[in-house]
Amino acid sequence: MPLTQVINASIREKNFPEIWKTAKVVPLHKKGSKTERDNYRPISLLPSLSKVLEKVLVRQIVKYYEQNSLFPNSQYGFRTGRSTSQAIQDLKNHVDELNVRGVEHAVVFLDFSKAFDIINHKILYTRMKHYGFAEGAIMLIKSYLTGRMQYVQLEGSRSKTRETDNIGCPQGSCLGPLLYIMYTADMGRLAGEDHSVFFADDTAIVIKRKAQNISFLHQINMALDRFLQWINANFLKINENKTVIYIKNSKENIAEVKVGSTRVKCTPNNMSTKYLGVLMNGNMKWGDQGKAVVAKMKKGRGAIFRANKTLTEKSLRLIYNAFVDSHFMYAAEVWYPECTKKQRDQIETVQKAAIRTVTKTHKLAHSAPLFRRCGVLRAGDRIELMMAKTLIKASEGKGLPPAIQQQFQLNATKTRSKFTLKTSIASGRMKLAYGNTLNKYKTTILDPSIKLATKIKHIKCRMLEQYVTNCNKRNCVSCSAGTSVRV
């Protein structure tokens, strides 16, 4: 039977196929003794065909939620056109604005314990009905979540297949993260005058002082209690030991904050914490992130060096993309402009060394022709290209979350000369970086007759064309390198 008929029949009959509801769990050793159960991470592997049906359901549910504006604007997880970097940028811009104005505020990073595993199914079904889901759609989701089976396989041995508890979402599924977002959508509307940013279960709350005649600590506790009451009522659980709290611009000596039944010590503002894979501190400084990226890029360059003699240049470029470029590019448009010049130089130095290794050229060779030959942009230019893409979307007024779109302003007449950056981008370095990018490529960015992909390609070509070395040295090892532009 064709797969399309199976999927259509499943949706029509409101029944998820039983054969697709069995998961193979493979324990992956993390660290420590291999005889200790807690030193393993369970990896759940679901049938591939089940994920095809899940993706069909995800597309239909997301379309319904987006068309009816049921997702809170503060939720960035698993939504089309949204990313972790935009969530980090939203948080950063809000905190930067409060810092510029000198407003007392607290930044709270809540850590949920096994959030996907403890979702209450009855509450989820009630919530779906509240948001207008037909009874048949709810029955299909109920069929998907109930009667699931799993077995454990380790080193060729297999356990008995057993039924799982009727709670939570299947690990490793496509539909599970979306069901969690649906389950917690109401939490995104609890912030009130405060500000919250969510990426699935990764939660950041910015609480500002709202009244001078009430202690700031009391205001923090009141705001957190509002979230914790909702969390407890919906049977979710906070890990207080992993919750991080920064206090900024406060005249009160706040050493700890009550989170549920536990008092959580405030983290010093110069100490970094990891949020969505990026290291930041309470002062919105990114030095530790820069150091971490440099270290990862060096390891990636080492991997390229070790494979240099056995692999072709084409294969080495794949390693470069996976182990060097990917580490640098993650949310780089947020943290890279805020790094010191020394750190930016270190990143570019490692990038140059990696490109020389990929192209199997001398370690002192000029890098500009090599970047051009590989069609790879330097670190600073990569950031400019990413910022140009954001500016293009902002100028068109589409494709950006509201919190990011509001940072830019397009005059009602839509004339090119009237496009300006809003002052809501409080960070001076970030504002300067966007301003420089706009000035360099203003004509291309604001041309309404050119599509987004064509604009990006045109800007990248302009950048690569500038990678020329005017060298007067005799027998230079790099001057004779190929200079064809590949985009």
Number of C-alpha atoms within 10 A of each C-alpha: 5 6 11 11 10 14 21 13 14 15 19 12 12 19 18 24 15 14 11 17 20 22 23 19 20 18 17 12 15 11 11 10 11 11 8 10 10 13 15 17 14 15 15 18 16 20 14 11 11 19 17 15 22 18 14 15 19 20 12 10 18 18 14 15 14 13 10 10 10 14 20 19 16 24 25 25 19 17 16 12 11 16 16 19 19 21 25 23 19 22 22 21 21 17 26 18 16 18 18 10 11 12 16 18 22 23 22 21 21 21 19 18 15 14 19 22 17 18 21 17 19 11 13 21 19 13 17 19 14 9 14 9 15 10 12 14 19 17 17 18 21 18 17 21 20 19 15 19 17 19 17 18 14 11 7 5 7 13 12 9 13 13 14 17 13 15 15 21 23 22 18 14 19 20 22 19 21 19 22 20 24 21 21 23 20 14 19 20 16 16 18 10 12 14 20 26 25 24 21 21 19 17 20 23 21 24 25 22 19 15 9 7 6 10 12 23 20 13 16 22 15 12 20 21 15 13 16 18 11 15 16 12 8 16 12 19 15 18 14 18 13 13 18 20 25 23 29 20 13 15 9 11 8 13 15 16 18 16 20 16 7 12 13 18 17 18 18 16 17 13 14 21 19 13 16 15 13 22 21 22 20 20 18 20 20 20 19 18 24 24 16 14 24 23 15 16 23 19 15 23 24 17 17 24 17 11 15 17 10 9 13 13 16 12 14 23 22 14 19 22 15 12 20 27 19 17 18 22 16 16 22 22 23 21 23 25 22 21 19 14 11 9 18 17 14 16 23 15 17 19 26 23 20 26 25 22 23 26 19 15 17 12 14 12 17 21 24 23 24 25 22 25 18 21 17 22 20 21 20 16 16 18 22 25 20 17 21 23 18 20 24 24 17 24 22 17 15 12 15 17 19 13 17 17 18 16 18 19 16 19 12 8 9 13 11 16 12 12 20 15 18 14 13 14 21 20 20 12 14 19 18 13 17 20 16 14 20 22 10 13 17 18 12 19 27 22 16 14 8 12 11 17 9 11 20 20 13 14 20 21 17 13 18 25 15 11 19 16 12 8 10 8 8 7 8 13 14 19 21 9 18 12 19 14 18 12 13
